[in-house]
Amino acid sequence: MNEKNPALIASRKSWDCVQNHRKEDWLSLMSDDVCIEDPIGKSMLDKAGHGHRGKEAVSQFWDRNIAPNTIEVTCHRSWTAGSEVAHLLTLTTTMPAGVKVAVEAVFTYAVDDTVLITNLRGY
């Protein structure tokens, strides 16, 4: 794995922002046309299954899904290629009522030439 891969670096910065509730810093990592599919396809978080597209939609995604919770990101393994990275992660979310949910999944990140995140996908 290439530790200097720009998507690897951007994804780690993203996790730091999420874990430390730094929304504006997190949004600054995103391209204007970013698309977040977490998870990919139709879900309770994305009823149409088209992803959260653009910074305004991603900002709303944060407000609904990240802001009210405490999220711990544990990375088990990563693979880099080109301007992308794939991670095997466990996301442990503690909700306001104290309920904890742990989800193990593969997440991919892609960055553009300016090293801004263009795509974040959760499998």
N, C-alpha and C positions, 0 to 999 in steps of 0.2 A: 504494500500500500504506500502511496506517495503522500507523505505528511505535509507536503507543500501544495497539494491539490487545492485549488481555490474553492471548490464546492465543499470539501472537507472542512476547511477553515470557516467558511460561511455557516455551515450547518452547526458547528460547535458554538459559534457566536450566537446563533439562533437559540440553541438550548440554554445558554447562559441567560439570555434575555427572558426566556419563558420561565426558567426556574427562579429568577430574581424579580419577576413582575415589572420588566422594563419595556413597556409597550412601544414607546416612541423609538427607542434604540432598535427594537425588533423590526418595526416598520421601515426603518432606515436601511435595513439589510435587503429589502425587497425592491424589485424593479416595478415600474409603474404598471406593467401588464402582468404582474405575478399571478400565478394560478396555484391555489392550494386545494388538493384533493385528499382530504383526511377525514374519512377513508375514501378510496376510489369508488365511484359509483353512487347509486342512490342509498341514502342513509337518513337517520334522524337529524344529522347535521347538514345534509344537503339533499333535500327531497327530490330535486330535479336530477341530481347526479352529474352536474356539469362542472363542479368545482366552484370555489370562491375566487372570482376573477377581478383583479384590480385592487389597488390599495384600500379603497373604501370598503369593499366587500371583505377584504382580509382584516381590516380594522374591526369590522362588526363580528367577524369570526373570533377575534381575540376577546372582544367584550362579552360574547356569549359563552365561550368555551374555555378560555384561559384565565381571564381576570377573576372569576369567582372561585377558582380552585387553586390548590397547590399542586404543582406537577414536578415530579422527579424523573429525570431522564437517565437511564442506565444504558450505555452502549456496550454490546457484547462483541460486535465485530463490524468492520467496515471494509468496503471495497471501492477503489477509485478508478475512474477511466475518463479520459478527456476532461470535460468541464462538469462532470457529474460524480456523485458518490451515492452508494447504497449502504444503509446501516441496518443491522439487526439490533433493535432497541426494545427495552421494556419501559413503558410510560406508566408510572404509578401516580394516579390522580387521587387527591384527597379533596372531597367535596365539602361545602360549608357545614353540612350536618355531621361530618366526621367519617362518612363512608369512604373506604378506599377501594379503588379499582385498578388492577394491574393488567396491562395489555402488552403482549409481546407481538411485534410486527416488524416488517421491513419498511423502511422509509427511504425514499430517494430524494435527492436535491440536485438541481441543475442551476448553474449560474451563467450569466452572459459575459461579454467581453469586459464589462466594467465591474465584474465580480459581484453583481447583485443577483439575488435569488429570483429565478424566473418560474421555477416549478418545485413544489414540495408535494410528494405523493406518499400516501400511507396504504400499505397492502395488509 
